[in-house]
Amino acid sequence: MKKSSLYVKLGIPIVLFVLLSLITYISTFTITKMQKDDGLVVNLAGRQRMLTQRMSKEALTYYIYKDQKTKDSLLNTIKVFDTTLNALKDGGKAPFDLAWKKMVNVPPAQPEAKAQLEKIKSLWDEFYAHMDKFLKNDDENSLKYILENNIPLLVEMNNGVTLFQKESEKKVSLMKKIQLTLFIINLLIGIYAFYILKKSLTPLKDLEKIAEGDLTVSANITSNDEIGIIAKKMYHLVGEKLRPTFDFIKRSMEGIKISSDNVSGSAQEANAIIEEFKAGFDMMAEESKIMERETDRTADSIKEISRSTDEVANAAIDLANVAGVLEQVTNEGKNVMFSLEEAITNASKETLKTIEEIKELENYAGKITEVIDQVSNIAEQTNLLALNAAIEAARAGEAGKGFAVVADEIRKLAEETRKATDEISNILGSIKTNVEKSTKQIFSVKDTVEKVTKNSSVLNDELNKILGQTSILSERAQTLAASAEEQNAASQTIAEAFSNVNESLNRYFENVQNMKESSNEIQAMSDNLAEIASDLQTSVDLLNNALSEFKF
């Protein structure tokens, strides 16, 4: 049987649908493009009707008023009407407005509309001749003709507009007919595609039953497309391959289940034997652990002794170092005390010398005080003499005025001298007071220096004692360090011996552990075998459950 592709069956309707959609678009686009100027043509034709009445009105107005402006407007109306009529009939440019600001292209009229425009043209030519005669000669007969024939011209122009409108409506009607026809064709194509799709997908229902586990399905496939071919091959696979295979698997599962039960029983017996071995290995391992703990405890004690010995040796070395530092510090202290005693002795000598100098200063101050007293007495006497001289000069009258002036100056000088001596006396009094205070402080310093001298002597004796004890301490520390090193060497020897014993125990324990691990591995293998048997049993059960989902 000849194969028919599903792609072809469904592809042809799709291609036809796309092609018809394209035709619909092209026809709509073409007709719409043809209608582009219909609105303009209808508007211009409608304007022609208005212009017939406007011309008659303007002619009558001009006849009455003889207004040039009205005449110009009438001439423009005539020109617009004539130009537009020719453009509507034969195609060409026409004014879009009465002011001629914009010109538009007008397509030529269709035959029916053109015949009507020819009729209007013949009426217009005669109408135009009478209009021209009226404007040139003011002919009343021509005006009468215009007024009588503008209505027939309007009627014919109205018929022309109706024809233009009908032609536009014909285009719209044509577009609707085309679209309706194409829609019906597309609908038929859709029905055909649905029929083909339904026929091609019918085998999928049977395939769904197979997917749900029903392997007893059989059907008569008449479709020769891809789905039909796949369905036929699937039915062949189910009937010739899967059903016999599932029967074989089911029989095999029964045999596997019996074998797994036997393996599980053997694994349980092996586990019981291995448990007995493990109990013996556990006892050996426990004994070796006890021996190892005892040797570890003894080794730890020896290590602790060795560590304590190291600490004693280090402490002895540190003590010897401290003793050396203490001896050095004591010697430095003695040197400092010697320097201090020397400085104190010098300070004591300087203090005594200062006391002597202060005493001399005090004597000088006393002598200065005596001199000041004498000067003060002389000043007082001079003041009295000046006062007496002034009195005598006053008695002498004019002759004693010069002497009185001198006497007054002497008196003032004596007075200033007395004041200066008083100030010097006060200053000397302050100096004397400060000298007395300094003398007391120096004597206090002298006493303190003497006490420091005594204490430094005592401190020097104590430093000598410390220096002697430090030497003894250094010797004993060195002896202690030597003993600690000997004890440490002995402890290390014992520790090495216990370490060798411990290593032997470790090797013994490792051998026991290896034997135990081997038994564990054997038990694990046995457990694994039992687990595999159990898993196999579970898998068999699951597979049987899975097979029960299928009908075969």
Secondary structure, DSSP 8 states (H G I E B T S, - for coil): -----HHHHHHHHHHHHHHHHHHHHHHHHHHHHHGGGHHHHHHHHHHHHHHHHHHHHHHHHHHHH--HHHHHHHHHHHHHHHHHHHHHHH-EEEESSTT---EEEE----HHHHHHHHHHHHHHHHHHHHHHHHHHH--HHHHHHHHHHHHHHHHHHHHHHHHHHHHHHHHHHHHHHHHHHHHHHHHHHHHHHHHHHHHHHTHHHHHHHHHTTBTT--------SHHHHHHHHHHHHIIIIIHHHHHHHHHHHHHHHHHHHHHHHHHHHHHHHHHHHHHHHHHHHHHHHHHHHHHHHHHHHHHHHHHHHHHHHHHHHHHHHHHHHHHHHHHHHHHHHHHHHHHHHHHHHHHHHHHHHHHHHHHHHHHHHHHHHHHHHHHHHHHHHHHHHHHHHHHHGGGGHHHHHHHHHHHHHHHHHHHHHHHHHHHHHHHHHHHHHHHHHHHHHHHHHHHHHHHHHHHHHHHHHHHHHHHHHHHHHHHHHHHHHHHHHHHHHHHHHHHHHHHHHHHHHHHHHHHHHHHHHHHHHHHHHHHHHHHHHHHHHHHHHHHHTSB-
